[in-house]
Amino acid sequence: MSEAIRAVLFDWGGTLAEHVPVDLLDMWRAAARVLAPEDPEPVAAALLAAEQEWWVACVHAGDRSGTTEELVRSVAAEAHLDVTAALRAYHDAWDVTVRHDPAAVPVLTALRERGLRTGLLSNTHWPRALHEQWLAGAGLLPLLDVRLYTSDMTHMKPHPEAFRALLDAVGVPPEQAVFVGDRLRDDVSGAQALGMRTVHMTGRPVEHWDVVPDAELVTLDGLVQLVDAWS
């Protein structure tokens, strides 16, 4: 007999937040115009390359985490450059691209009405304050009991330390938790490795990984009914 569900936990990008295609180079141009106003394009290209290399290096280093500030400082090597202003410009550029699944508020509300714990674990190099600002604007902040961002942590998903931190924070054992995410490696394989049930959000294409989720959804609609059935 399977354990009763006591917590439903979420990824952010592509799960609670909808995936919006963006020009990543254009995002970094906002920072580059602050760092090198006379000739921003080479700096923007260097920042994008550094970000792409950073993700690969982090995975190869055992899913180590990091921050946007570290990334920008690695390119803006001259101490007099205004890294703080560049970071603010970069984050502001992302602000207009963020939108959340319309079902997120009613789904989280329904889960909490059932007495279930809710939580968020996001692979990100962006700072906590930025994510919290976006969640608050969408009405999601008070609906998530726990919010963890790997920019504050040593490891990213699918490293077990990231998932253990989330489970410890909500106070629920893995067999009584569901993790909902859009990435097969980061979300599904990582959560399953600890014994959590998993829901794969299939609304956007992601890299293949040899893992089978317990359920699949295109949007968050239907999640409450799925959890009710498991409970």
Backbone as a chain_set.jsonl record, in Angstrom:
{"seq": "MSEAIRAVLFDWGGTLAEHVPVDLLDMWRAAARVLAPEDPEPVAAALLAAEQEWWVACVHAGDRSGTTEELVRSVAAEAHLDVTAALRAYHDAWDVTVRHDPAAVPVLTALRERGLRTGLLSNTHWPRALHEQWLAGAGLLPLLDVRLYTSDMTHMKPHPEAFRALLDAVGVPPEQAVFVGDRLRDDVSGAQALGMRTVHMTGRPVEHWDVVPDAELVTLDGLVQLVDAWS", "coords": {"N": [[0.86, -1.201, 0.0], [0.651, 2.175, -0.916], [2.199, 5.162, 0.413], [0.387, 7.849, 1.987], [-0.104, 11.049, 0.474], [1.568, 13.923, 1.583], [2.811, 16.234, 0.887], [3.222, 18.487, -1.844], [5.456, 19.387, -4.225], [7.368, 21.736, -6.141], [9.067, 22.535, -9.224], [10.278, 25.606, -10.696], [10.743, 27.326, -13.3], [9.131, 26.626, -16.323], [7.298, 25.111, -15.059], [5.736, 26.065, -12.54], [6.106, 28.645, -13.47], [5.515, 29.729, -16.758], [7.123, 28.595, -19.733], [8.802, 30.881, -21.682], [9.921, 31.722, -24.793], [13.001, 33.343, -25.274], [15.488, 35.695, -26.397], [18.524, 34.928, -25.443], [20.953, 36.2, -25.713], [20.156, 38.828, -26.023], [19.173, 39.374, -23.492], [21.545, 39.452, -22.022], [22.71, 41.623, -23.228], [21.622, 43.807, -21.946], [23.033, 43.937, -19.533], [25.585, 44.228, -20.574], [25.529, 46.732, -21.758], [25.804, 48.36, -19.598], [28.238, 47.569, -18.494], [30.049, 47.954, -20.581], [29.569, 50.471, -22.215], [30.502, 51.751, -24.521], [31.079, 49.756, -26.353], [29.2, 47.355, -26.361], [28.52, 44.846, -27.5], [30.563, 42.713, -27.827], [30.99, 42.131, -25.13], [28.471, 41.287, -24.277], [28.254, 38.927, -25.788], [30.352, 37.513, -24.621], [29.408, 37.231, -22.003], [27.108, 35.629, -22.397], [28.341, 33.325, -23.434], [29.874, 32.644, -21.215], [27.855, 32.024, -19.388], [26.661, 29.768, -20.588], [28.83, 28.01, -20.58], [29.172, 27.868, -17.868], [26.87, 26.475, -16.898], [27.343, 23.928, -18.013], [29.82, 23.295, -16.833], [29.104, 23.273, -14.137], [27.379, 21.065, -13.967], [29.161, 19.011, -14.684], [30.813, 19.163, -12.519], [29.556, 17.809, -10.529], [26.963, 18.808, -10.223], [27.231, 21.32, -9.001], [26.385, 24.493, -7.561], [25.803, 28.082, -8.132], [26.074, 31.698, -8.562], [24.549, 34.536, -10.231], [26.043, 36.832, -9.929], [28.676, 35.902, -9.528], [29.113, 34.828, -12.051], [28.948, 37.107, -13.762], [31.033, 38.645, -12.729], [33.156, 37.078, -13.471], [33.5, 37.683, -16.107], [33.559, 40.475, -16.196], [36.265, 41.528, -15.407], [37.744, 43.728, -14.581], [38.071, 45.701, -11.789], [36.853, 48.182, -11.471], [34.534, 48.234, -12.889], [30.977, 48.542, -12.98], [29.452, 46.246, -11.567], [27.222, 45.725, -9.985], [25.2, 47.465, -10.992], [25.05, 46.421, -13.556], [24.086, 43.847, -13.096], [21.563, 44.494, -12.095], [20.403, 45.645, -14.371], [20.396, 43.432, -16.083], [18.672, 41.639, -14.69], [16.332, 43.176, -14.696], [15.758, 43.129, -17.405], [14.808, 40.55, -17.73], [12.466, 40.668, -16.341], [10.09, 41.443, -17.719], [9.526, 39.193, -19.146], [8.543, 37.193, -17.615], [5.962, 35.051, -16.775], [3.29, 33.329, -15.178], [1.801, 30.038, -14.876], [-1.636, 30.106, -15.425], [-3.165, 28.399, -13.885], [-1.777, 28.075, -11.565], [-2.248, 29.516, -9.085], [-4.988, 28.709, -8.303], [-4.531, 25.918, -8.15], [-2.467, 25.593, -6.204], [-3.798, 26.731, -4.06], [-5.94, 24.925, -3.725], [-4.522, 22.613, -3.031], [-3.395, 23.345, -0.579], [-5.729, 23.741, 0.863], [-6.443, 21.159, 1.261], [-4.801, 20.441, 3.25], [-2.196, 19.913, 2.598], [1.359, 20.203, 2.44], [3.305, 22.639, 0.693], [5.888, 23.415, -1.68], [8.866, 24.846, -3.21], [11.549, 24.269, -5.413], [14.111, 25.533, -7.131], [16.365, 25.397, -9.824], [18.73, 27.738, -10.253], [20.71, 30.627, -11.031], [20.025, 33.102, -10.387], [19.227, 35.638, -7.896], [17.582, 35.076, -4.697], [15.823, 37.189, -3.963], [14.89, 38.204, -6.38], [13.355, 36.116, -7.512], [11.442, 35.886, -5.469], [10.168, 38.318, -5.663], [8.887, 38.069, -8.162], [7.203, 35.875, -7.653], [5.61, 36.941, -5.629], [4.3, 38.98, -7.036], [2.685, 37.455, -8.666], [0.928, 36.387, -6.907], [1.661, 34.049, -5.666], [3.504, 33.717, -3.639], [2.58, 33.568, -0.853], [1.408, 31.1, -0.983], [3.192, 29.079, -1.056], [4.802, 27.074, 1.095], [7.488, 26.605, 1.525], [10.439, 27.809, -0.024], [13.06, 27.238, -2.029], [16.157, 28.083, -3.489], [18.687, 27.33, -5.765], [20.789, 29.077, -6.032], [21.338, 29.856, -3.499], [22.423, 27.629, -2.434], [24.645, 24.753, -2.153], [24.56, 22.749, -4.061], [22.853, 21.845, -7.142], [19.681, 20.655, -8.474], [19.939, 17.554, -10.233], [21.068, 16.763, -7.775], [21.166, 14.898, -4.775], [21.373, 16.306, -2.345], [20.106, 18.757, -2.735], [17.395, 18.051, -3.023], [16.995, 16.75, -0.572], [17.277, 18.894, 1.173], [14.975, 20.323, 0.556], [12.942, 18.495, 1.289], [13.507, 18.25, 4.03], [12.92, 20.848, 4.797], [10.142, 21.049, 4.415], [9.385, 19.088, 6.091], [8.645, 16.415, 5.548], [8.738, 12.961, 4.695], [10.349, 11.379, 1.824], [8.715, 9.43, 0.547], [6.19, 10.339, 0.981], [5.816, 12.498, -0.568], [5.307, 14.491, -3.526], [6.909, 15.432, -6.501], [6.875, 17.999, -8.884], [7.777, 18.784, -12.116], [9.486, 20.059, -15.103], [11.762, 19.027, -16.266], [13.394, 16.111, -17.198], [15.847, 15.015, -16.304], [16.812, 16.788, -14.215], [14.55, 17.21, -12.531], [12.679, 14.929, -12.497], [14.315, 12.533, -12.418], [15.994, 13.17, -10.27], [14.212, 13.528, -8.084], [12.918, 11.052, -8.007], [15.054, 9.395, -7.337], [15.316, 9.704, -4.641], [13.014, 8.609, -3.756], [10.593, 9.888, -4.141], [7.332, 10.491, -5.534], [6.632, 11.417, -8.931], [5.722, 14.035, -11.22], [5.732, 14.786, -14.542], [5.944, 17.699, -16.366], [4.936, 18.307, -19.531], [4.895, 20.392, -21.334], [6.849, 21.708, -22.844], [9.663, 21.081, -25.019], [12.335, 19.151, -23.756], [15.656, 17.979, -22.902], [16.257, 14.499, -23.489], [15.993, 11.901, -21.042], [16.776, 8.887, -19.408], [14.348, 7.927, -17.833], [11.268, 7.267, -16.174], [8.443, 9.03, -15.473], [5.965, 9.146, -12.812], [3.574, 10.215, -13.571], [2.178, 12.315, -16.177], [1.627, 15.682, -17.236], [0.315, 18.375, -19.203], [-0.235, 21.023, -18.522], [-0.711, 22.657, -15.326], [-3.327, 22.151, -14.733], [-5.389, 19.588, -13.654], [-3.652, 18.502, -11.837], [-4.449, 18.536, -9.121], [-6.54, 16.677, -9.069], [-5.098, 14.415, -9.725], [-3.361, 14.149, -7.505], [-5.294, 13.788, -5.548], [-6.239, 11.261, -6.298], [-3.978, 9.684, -5.807], [-3.861, 10.01, -3.113]], "CA": [[0.0, 0.0, 0.0], [1.483, 3.366, -1.033], [2.059, 6.164, 1.464], [-0.47, 8.989, 1.692], [0.619, 12.258, 0.086], [1.517, 15.01, 2.565], [3.419, 17.453, 0.331], [3.37, 18.587, -3.295], [6.599, 20.284, -4.366], [7.4, 22.193, -7.529], [10.077, 23.298, -9.935], [9.741, 26.921, -11.075], [10.693, 27.58, -14.74], [8.53, 25.549, -17.107], [6.354, 24.377, -14.201], [4.871, 27.139, -12.033], [6.258, 29.713, -14.46], [5.45, 29.232, -18.131], [8.316, 28.801, -20.55], [8.647, 31.92, -22.697], [11.158, 31.811, -25.574], [13.658, 34.658, -25.253], [16.825, 35.791, -26.968], [19.409, 34.99, -24.289], [21.973, 37.22, -25.973], [19.544, 40.132, -25.787], [19.124, 39.551, -22.04], [22.878, 39.842, -21.555], [23.017, 42.959, -23.76], [21.24, 44.798, -20.934], [24.176, 44.058, -18.621], [26.761, 44.678, -21.322], [25.435, 48.177, -22.002], [26.292, 49.014, -18.385], [29.647, 47.24, -18.312], [30.872, 48.472, -21.684], [28.641, 51.264, -23.028], [31.095, 52.133, -25.804], [31.09, 48.606, -27.272], [28.598, 46.299, -25.535], [28.245, 43.563, -28.149], [31.508, 41.647, -27.446], [30.79, 41.78, -23.718], [27.24, 40.496, -24.235], [28.583, 37.594, -26.299], [31.195, 36.857, -23.62], [28.546, 36.874, -20.881], [26.297, 34.48, -22.791], [29.233, 32.158, -23.51], [30.239, 32.281, -19.85], [26.698, 31.372, -18.773], [26.519, 28.427, -21.164], [29.943, 27.202, -20.056], [28.935, 27.698, -16.438], [25.916, 25.374, -16.682], [28.02, 22.66, -18.332], [30.841, 23.05, -15.819], [28.44, 22.947, -12.872], [26.907, 19.676, -14.059], [30.339, 18.14, -14.666], [31.415, 19.233, -11.186], [28.652, 17.182, -9.567], [25.802, 19.674, -10.038], [27.541, 22.445, -8.117], [25.578, 25.662, -7.844], [26.522, 29.341, -8.218], [25.233, 32.893, -8.619], [24.727, 35.424, -11.38], [27.136, 37.774, -9.633], [29.942, 35.208, -9.819], [29.209, 34.696, -13.496], [29.241, 38.408, -14.358], [32.366, 39.07, -12.306], [34.153, 36.31, -14.209], [33.697, 38.358, -17.397], [33.931, 41.868, -15.899], [37.417, 41.312, -14.542], [38.276, 44.989, -14.067], [37.374, 45.978, -10.537], [36.108, 49.434, -11.459], [33.275, 48.102, -13.617], [29.818, 48.561, -12.091], [28.797, 44.947, -11.667], [25.899, 45.812, -9.351], [24.271, 48.066, -11.943], [24.9, 45.487, -14.67], [23.189, 42.789, -12.636], [20.214, 45.059, -12.021], [19.905, 45.786, -15.742], [20.142, 42.073, -16.581], [17.461, 41.115, -14.056], [15.195, 43.963, -15.187], [15.443, 42.667, -18.759], [14.03, 39.321, -17.605], [11.22, 40.917, -15.621], [8.923, 41.506, -18.606], [9.326, 37.9, -19.81], [8.062, 36.205, -16.65], [4.53, 34.881, -16.516], [3.04, 32.065, -14.49], [0.669, 29.228, -15.311], [-2.872, 30.63, -14.819], [-3.72, 27.438, -12.927], [-0.908, 27.933, -10.389], [-2.894, 29.982, -7.853], [-6.05, 27.804, -7.853], [-3.995, 24.593, -7.82], [-1.808, 25.671, -4.899], [-4.842, 26.985, -3.061], [-6.665, 23.668, -3.495], [-3.635, 21.682, -2.322], [-3.285, 23.781, 0.812], [-7.025, 23.497, 1.493], [-6.444, 19.733, 1.609], [-3.861, 20.24, 4.339], [-0.907, 19.476, 2.074], [2.467, 21.151, 2.42], [3.737, 22.991, -0.657], [7.245, 23.939, -1.695], [9.496, 25.163, -4.481], [12.993, 24.088, -5.53], [14.444, 26.019, -8.47], [17.747, 25.516, -10.285], [18.848, 29.117, -10.702], [21.814, 31.436, -10.526], [19.434, 34.388, -10.003], [19.089, 35.75, -6.442], [16.291, 34.795, -4.072], [14.942, 38.361, -3.955], [14.275, 38.357, -7.695], [12.292, 35.111, -7.604], [10.384, 36.207, -4.515], [9.436, 39.45, -6.241], [8.01, 37.555, -9.214], [6.179, 35.041, -7.029], [4.685, 37.831, -4.926], [3.494, 39.657, -8.042], [1.72, 36.5, -9.217], [0.079, 35.888, -5.833], [2.083, 32.688, -5.321], [4.417, 33.686, -2.501], [1.989, 33.038, 0.384], [0.861, 29.76, -1.222], [4.305, 28.13, -1.031], [5.311, 27.038, 2.464], [8.954, 26.595, 1.475], [10.967, 28.218, -1.33], [14.512, 27.07, -2.049], [16.794, 28.455, -4.755], [20.031, 26.758, -5.706], [21.767, 30.153, -5.899], [21.644, 29.922, -2.064], [22.797, 26.288, -2.007], [25.907, 24.222, -2.679], [24.292, 21.896, -5.214], [21.618, 21.984, -7.91], [19.027, 19.42, -8.904], [19.286, 16.495, -9.454], [21.868, 16.311, -6.645], [20.269, 14.545, -3.663], [21.395, 17.297, -1.27], [19.101, 19.78, -3.018], [16.078, 17.5, -2.712], [16.915, 16.502, 0.871], [17.04, 20.187, 1.824], [13.566, 20.644, 0.351], [12.141, 17.599, 2.127], [13.718, 18.647, 5.427], [12.25, 22.125, 5.035], [8.69, 20.842, 4.541], [9.171, 18.132, 7.162], [7.906, 15.27, 5.012], [9.627, 11.967, 4.092], [10.187, 11.345, 0.36], [7.62, 8.572, 0.09], [4.931, 11.043, 1.163], [5.909, 13.755, -1.321], [5.256, 14.491, -4.99], [7.635, 16.544, -7.105], [6.327, 18.355, -10.188], [8.775, 19.55, -12.847], [9.478, 19.868, -16.557], [13.015, 18.45, -16.761], [13.479, 14.696, -16.835], [17.045, 14.756, -15.506], [16.889, 17.591, -13.0], [13.369, 17.099, -11.67], [12.111, 13.587, -12.352], [15.298, 11.547, -11.948], [16.479, 13.556, -8.95], [13.189, 13.27, -7.069], [12.699, 9.61, -7.92], [16.207, 8.766, -6.693], [15.094, 9.752, -3.196], [11.79, 7.884, -3.427], [9.405, 10.718, -4.315], [6.552, 10.336, -6.755], [6.962, 12.528, -9.821], [4.842, 14.44, -12.312], [6.502, 15.472, -15.578], [5.217, 18.687, -17.161], [5.406, 18.046, -20.899], [4.503, 21.51, -22.183], [7.922, 22.193, -23.716], [10.658, 20.029, -25.25], [13.557, 19.173, -22.95], [16.555, 16.895, -23.258], [15.794, 13.179, -23.07], [16.708, 11.233, -19.965], [16.224, 7.545, -19.281], [13.576, 7.854, -16.601], [9.822, 7.246, -16.438], [7.712, 9.677, -14.369], [4.755, 8.466, -12.359], [2.449, 10.789, -14.313], [2.517, 13.424, -17.062], [0.617, 16.702, -17.467], [0.768, 19.455, -20.087], [-0.287, 22.206, -17.657], [-1.024, 22.296, -13.946], [-4.701, 21.652, -14.666], [-5.424, 18.14, -13.481], [-2.741, 18.049, -10.781], [-5.175, 18.292, -7.876], [-7.254, 15.405, -9.218], [-4.082, 13.357, -9.679], [-2.943, 14.005, -6.121], [-6.433, 13.192, -4.832], [-6.261, 9.828, -6.609], [-2.861, 9.065, -5.098], [-4.088, 10.09, -1.667]], "C": [[0.886, 1.238, 0.0], [1.174, 4.347, 0.091], [1.105, 7.277, 1.021], [0.389, 10.201, 1.362], [0.439, 13.329, 1.164], [2.099, 16.313, 2.032], [3.482, 17.347, -1.184], [4.364, 19.718, -3.551], [6.872, 20.545, -5.837], [8.77, 22.723, -7.941], [9.452, 24.659, -10.259], [9.627, 27.08, -12.593], [10.177, 26.393, -15.523], [7.515, 24.736, -16.328], [5.358, 25.363, -13.596], [4.918, 28.34, -12.974], [6.233, 29.102, -15.849], [6.763, 29.506, -18.857], [8.006, 29.825, -21.639], [9.958, 31.998, -23.493], [11.721, 33.23, -25.552], [14.995, 34.554, -25.977], [17.798, 35.974, -25.81], [20.506, 36.031, -24.467], [21.415, 38.609, -25.674], [19.429, 40.415, -24.288], [20.475, 40.047, -21.521], [23.303, 41.201, -22.121], [22.677, 44.045, -22.74], [22.377, 45.011, -19.941], [25.381, 44.646, -19.334], [26.726, 46.179, -21.579], [25.868, 48.984, -20.779], [27.794, 48.8, -18.229], [30.541, 47.894, -19.357], [30.007, 49.297, -22.631], [29.186, 51.661, -24.392], [31.033, 51.005, -26.826], [30.508, 47.39, -26.548], [28.528, 44.918, -26.179], [29.247, 42.457, -27.798], [31.332, 41.2, -25.994], [29.531, 40.939, -23.559], [27.508, 39.066, -24.694], [29.421, 36.819, -25.285], [30.376, 36.413, -22.411], [27.684, 35.656, -21.198], [27.151, 33.221, -22.848], [29.616, 31.68, -22.112], [29.088, 31.568, -19.145], [26.549, 29.945, -19.287], [27.611, 27.491, -20.649], [29.747, 26.905, -18.574], [27.988, 26.537, -16.16], [26.578, 24.025, -16.927], [29.026, 22.309, -17.24], [30.217, 22.648, -14.49], [27.955, 21.501, -12.857], [28.088, 18.721, -13.951], [31.012, 18.119, -13.299], [30.488, 18.652, -10.119], [27.47, 18.039, -9.209], [26.049, 20.726, -8.95], [26.712, 23.66, -8.526], [26.448, 26.914, -7.912], [25.541, 30.484, -8.364], [25.508, 33.697, -9.879], [25.886, 36.385, -11.146], [28.489, 37.147, -9.926], [30.175, 35.128, -11.318], [29.614, 36.021, -14.145], [30.651, 38.87, -13.979], [33.463, 38.305, -13.044], [34.456, 36.933, -15.567], [34.168, 39.795, -17.169], [35.106, 41.877, -14.932], [37.961, 42.598, -13.937], [37.433, 45.472, -12.892], [36.501, 47.232, -10.598], [34.775, 49.34, -12.2], [32.111, 47.957, -12.637], [29.011, 47.278, -12.244], [27.395, 44.999, -11.075], [24.86, 46.38, -10.304], [24.026, 47.14, -13.127], [23.955, 44.345, -14.307], [21.75, 43.283, -12.586], [19.612, 45.201, -13.416], [19.562, 44.429, -16.345], [18.85, 41.513, -15.994], [16.217, 41.863, -14.516], [14.778, 43.52, -16.589], [14.59, 41.406, -18.724], [12.622, 39.586, -17.072], [9.994, 40.862, -16.53], [8.624, 40.166, -19.277], [8.636, 36.886, -18.899], [6.544, 36.208, -16.564], [4.31, 33.471, -15.974], [1.816, 31.349, -15.066], [-0.595, 29.779, -14.639], [-3.483, 29.691, -13.786], [-2.934, 27.378, -11.627], [-1.604, 28.347, -9.095], [-4.021, 29.05, -7.429], [-5.55, 26.415, -7.465], [-3.335, 24.618, -6.447], [-2.814, 25.916, -3.78], [-5.579, 25.699, -2.712], [-5.807, 22.664, -2.728], [-3.532, 22.05, -0.847], [-4.604, 23.584, 1.559], [-7.18, 22.037, 1.921], [-5.459, 19.418, 2.738], [-2.481, 19.784, 3.897], [0.127, 20.59, 2.171], [2.852, 21.422, 0.967], [5.151, 23.578, -0.591], [7.764, 24.113, -3.103], [10.99, 24.898, -4.38], [13.387, 24.428, -6.96], [15.946, 25.999, -8.698], [17.924, 26.906, -10.878], [20.16, 29.716, -10.235], [21.32, 32.843, -10.183], [19.242, 34.439, -8.482], [17.669, 35.48, -5.958], [15.33, 35.982, -4.206], [14.223, 38.531, -5.281], [13.121, 37.369, -7.855], [11.121, 35.454, -6.682], [9.522, 37.373, -5.012], [8.447, 38.966, -7.294], [6.885, 36.706, -8.631], [5.141, 35.895, -6.304], [3.759, 38.528, -5.908], [2.423, 38.775, -8.637], [0.767, 35.955, -8.157], [0.461, 34.505, -5.344], [2.901, 32.616, -4.041], [3.77, 33.116, -1.24], [1.432, 31.621, 0.24], [1.937, 28.676, -1.22], [4.935, 28.166, 0.361], [6.826, 27.178, 2.513], [9.395, 26.974, 0.076], [12.486, 28.156, -1.271], [15.046, 27.364, -3.449], [18.244, 27.992, -4.708], [21.124, 27.823, -5.707], [22.151, 30.365, -4.436], [22.251, 28.617, -1.553], [24.125, 25.861, -2.627], [25.69, 23.44, -3.962], [22.957, 22.229, -5.862], [20.939, 20.625, -8.041], [19.797, 18.845, -10.102], [20.085, 16.004, -8.247], [20.953, 16.029, -5.448], [20.263, 15.572, -2.532], [20.343, 18.386, -1.48], [17.708, 19.279, -2.638], [15.926, 17.206, -1.223], [16.645, 17.8, 1.629], [15.575, 20.583, 1.714], [12.68, 19.793, 1.253], [12.291, 17.944, 3.602], [12.946, 19.921, 5.753], [10.742, 21.965, 5.182], [8.353, 19.803, 5.607], [8.387, 16.905, 6.762], [8.904, 14.263, 4.441], [9.362, 11.837, 2.598], [9.011, 10.516, -0.128], [6.251, 9.211, 0.27], [4.894, 12.365, 0.398], [5.828, 13.493, -2.819], [6.088, 15.669, -5.475], [7.152, 16.733, -8.53], [7.354, 19.212, -10.915], [8.803, 19.216, -14.318], [10.729, 19.195, -17.094], [13.171, 17.016, -16.253], [14.697, 14.4, -15.973], [16.965, 15.476, -14.164], [15.764, 17.262, -12.021], [12.939, 15.658, -11.418], [13.133, 12.605, -11.796], [15.782, 11.873, -10.544], [15.488, 13.242, -7.848], [12.949, 11.767, -6.898], [13.828, 8.902, -7.185], [16.072, 8.75, -5.173], [13.805, 9.059, -2.777], [10.519, 8.705, -3.51], [8.627, 10.275, -5.548], [6.742, 11.582, -7.618], [5.887, 12.752, -10.873], [5.687, 15.237, -13.292], [5.587, 16.414, -16.345], [5.773, 18.652, -18.582], [5.151, 19.203, -21.862], [5.59, 22.078, -23.063], [8.947, 21.086, -23.892], [11.877, 20.224, -24.353], [14.417, 17.984, -23.363], [16.018, 15.566, -22.711], [16.634, 12.676, -21.903], [16.006, 9.915, -19.705], [15.539, 7.38, -17.92], [12.1, 7.923, -16.962], [9.098, 7.889, -15.262], [6.481, 8.87, -13.992], [3.521, 8.975, -13.086], [2.969, 11.922, -15.18], [1.33, 14.368, -17.183], [1.192, 17.739, -18.42], [0.787, 20.773, -19.33], [-0.629, 21.728, -16.25], [-2.472, 21.859, -13.757], [-4.669, 20.127, -14.573], [-4.53, 17.64, -12.362], [-3.486, 17.713, -9.494], [-5.911, 16.955, -7.938], [-6.284, 14.228, -9.149], [-3.637, 13.097, -8.252], [-4.071, 13.382, -5.283], [-6.487, 11.683, -5.061], [-5.143, 9.085, -5.88], [-3.084, 9.054, -3.591], [-5.175, 9.131, -1.196]], "O": [[1.786, 1.346, 0.833], [0.074, 4.374, 0.643], [1.023, 7.605, -0.163], [1.482, 10.362, 1.905], [-0.677, 13.61, 1.601], [1.914, 17.372, 2.633], [3.754, 16.283, -1.741], [4.141, 20.86, -3.147], [6.636, 19.681, -6.682], [9.52, 23.275, -7.135], [8.243, 24.843, -10.113], [8.525, 26.979, -13.131], [10.707, 25.288, -15.413], [6.935, 23.786, -16.854], [4.239, 25.483, -14.095], [3.896, 28.972, -13.241], [6.861, 28.071, -16.089], [7.423, 30.518, -18.621], [7.068, 29.655, -22.418], [11.001, 32.309, -22.919], [10.997, 34.197, -25.785], [15.551, 33.469, -26.143], [17.888, 37.067, -25.25], [20.938, 36.666, -23.504], [22.118, 39.463, -25.135], [19.569, 41.56, -23.86], [20.536, 40.948, -20.685], [24.169, 41.86, -21.547], [23.35, 45.073, -22.67], [22.653, 46.145, -19.55], [26.111, 45.461, -18.771], [27.771, 46.828, -21.615], [26.253, 50.147, -20.9], [28.531, 49.722, -17.88], [31.651, 48.332, -19.054], [29.737, 48.858, -23.749], [28.414, 51.885, -25.324], [30.945, 51.259, -28.028], [31.254, 46.489, -26.163], [28.482, 43.914, -25.468], [28.819, 41.344, -27.494], [31.507, 40.023, -25.676], [29.522, 39.98, -22.788], [27.048, 38.11, -24.07], [29.231, 35.616, -25.107], [30.619, 35.341, -21.857], [27.544, 34.756, -20.37], [26.736, 32.167, -22.366], [29.678, 30.479, -21.848], [29.311, 30.621, -18.391], [26.335, 29.019, -18.504], [27.351, 26.332, -20.326], [30.109, 25.833, -18.088], [28.26, 25.707, -15.293], [26.4, 23.088, -16.149], [29.08, 21.169, -16.778], [30.741, 21.778, -13.794], [28.101, 20.8, -11.857], [28.028, 17.736, -13.216], [31.706, 17.159, -12.962], [30.624, 18.97, -8.937], [27.005, 18.032, -8.069], [25.195, 20.982, -8.102], [26.38, 23.829, -9.699], [27.668, 26.839, -7.77], [24.328, 30.285, -8.302], [26.556, 33.56, -10.509], [26.624, 36.709, -12.076], [29.358, 37.794, -10.512], [31.29, 35.332, -11.797], [30.518, 36.055, -14.979], [31.374, 39.419, -14.811], [34.568, 38.817, -13.224], [35.541, 36.737, -16.115], [35.064, 40.278, -17.861], [34.941, 42.205, -13.757], [38.584, 42.558, -12.876], [36.217, 45.626, -13.011], [35.519, 47.338, -9.863], [33.972, 50.271, -12.143], [32.247, 47.324, -11.591], [28.013, 47.238, -12.963], [26.476, 44.379, -11.61], [23.759, 45.841, -10.416], [22.911, 47.082, -13.647], [23.127, 43.932, -15.118], [20.828, 42.572, -12.987], [18.433, 44.907, -13.614], [18.555, 44.291, -17.039], [18.022, 40.97, -16.726], [15.163, 41.257, -14.705], [13.594, 43.534, -16.924], [13.739, 41.21, -19.592], [11.699, 38.812, -17.328], [8.968, 40.296, -16.151], [7.579, 40.016, -19.91], [8.195, 35.836, -19.364], [5.924, 37.242, -16.312], [5.062, 32.547, -16.283], [0.929, 31.965, -15.657], [-0.631, 29.908, -13.415], [-4.23, 30.128, -12.912], [-3.356, 26.714, -10.68], [-1.558, 27.611, -8.109], [-4.025, 28.62, -6.275], [-6.09, 25.799, -6.546], [-3.611, 23.756, -5.613], [-2.685, 25.366, -2.686], [-5.816, 25.415, -1.538], [-6.315, 21.944, -1.868], [-3.576, 21.183, 0.025], [-4.6, 23.293, 2.755], [-7.95, 21.723, 2.828], [-5.307, 18.261, 3.131], [-1.684, 19.323, 4.713], [-0.192, 21.768, 2.004], [2.74, 20.542, 0.113], [5.553, 24.157, 0.418], [7.189, 23.603, -4.064], [11.626, 25.254, -3.388], [13.042, 23.702, -7.893], [16.714, 26.512, -7.884], [17.323, 27.217, -11.906], [20.669, 29.362, -9.171], [22.102, 33.684, -9.74], [19.108, 33.394, -7.845], [16.697, 35.632, -6.697], [14.156, 35.797, -4.526], [13.069, 38.958, -5.308], [12.032, 37.749, -8.287], [9.958, 35.328, -7.065], [8.309, 37.401, -4.803], [7.297, 39.404, -7.316], [5.739, 36.809, -9.07], [3.945, 35.611, -6.356], [2.563, 38.657, -5.647], [1.376, 39.261, -9.065], [-0.109, 35.149, -8.471], [-0.335, 33.849, -4.673], [2.98, 31.556, -3.42], [4.365, 32.245, -0.605], [1.028, 31.009, 1.229], [1.63, 27.493, -1.365], [5.529, 29.169, 0.755], [7.375, 27.793, 3.427], [8.806, 26.524, -0.906], [13.121, 28.928, -0.551], [14.466, 26.95, -4.453], [18.948, 28.235, -3.728], [22.278, 27.511, -5.412], [23.176, 30.985, -4.152], [22.562, 28.504, -0.367], [24.654, 26.53, -3.515], [26.538, 23.461, -4.854], [22.063, 22.804, -5.241], [21.534, 19.585, -7.759], [20.273, 19.625, -10.927], [19.803, 14.92, -7.738], [20.068, 16.827, -5.142], [19.261, 15.705, -1.83], [19.756, 18.881, -0.517], [16.935, 19.999, -2.007], [14.844, 17.393, -0.666], [15.886, 17.817, 2.599], [14.998, 21.115, 2.662], [11.772, 20.309, 1.905], [11.31, 17.931, 4.344], [12.388, 20.059, 6.841], [10.122, 22.664, 5.984], [7.192, 19.647, 5.987], [7.565, 16.404, 7.529], [9.843, 14.672, 3.757], [8.263, 12.152, 2.141], [8.377, 10.871, -1.122], [5.255, 8.69, -0.231], [4.065, 13.234, 0.669], [6.22, 12.435, -3.311], [5.991, 16.771, -4.934], [7.03, 15.774, -9.293], [7.766, 20.252, -10.401], [8.223, 18.219, -14.747], [10.764, 18.823, -18.267], [13.092, 16.747, -15.054], [14.609, 13.627, -15.019], [17.041, 14.849, -13.108], [16.003, 17.061, -10.83], [12.846, 15.22, -10.272], [12.858, 11.917, -10.813], [15.963, 10.977, -9.72], [15.873, 12.744, -6.79], [12.798, 11.277, -5.779], [13.591, 7.917, -6.486], [16.641, 7.891, -4.5], [13.526, 8.931, -1.585], [9.475, 8.283, -3.012], [9.206, 9.744, -6.495], [6.984, 12.672, -7.099], [5.238, 11.82, -11.348], [6.289, 16.244, -12.923], [4.578, 15.989, -16.908], [6.951, 18.937, -18.8], [5.188, 19.014, -23.078], [5.292, 22.867, -23.96], [9.092, 20.236, -23.014], [12.384, 21.337, -24.215], [13.962, 17.095, -24.083], [15.416, 15.509, -21.639], [17.821, 12.982, -21.791], [14.78, 9.835, -19.774], [16.083, 6.778, -16.994], [11.726, 8.565, -17.943], [9.131, 7.349, -14.156], [6.017, 8.021, -14.753], [2.53, 8.254, -13.209], [4.065, 12.435, -14.952], [0.179, 13.934, -17.229], [2.402, 17.962, -18.45], [1.723, 21.559, -19.479], [-0.813, 20.533, -16.02], [-2.811, 21.262, -12.736], [-3.978, 19.469, -15.351], [-4.628, 16.478, -11.968], [-3.184, 16.71, -8.847], [-5.905, 16.192, -6.972], [-6.603, 13.18, -8.588], [-3.546, 11.943, -7.832], [-3.818, 12.547, -4.414], [-6.748, 10.918, -4.133], [-5.35, 7.974, -5.393], [-2.56, 8.194, -2.882], [-5.48, 9.082, -0.004]]}, "num_chains": 1, "name": "protein.A"}
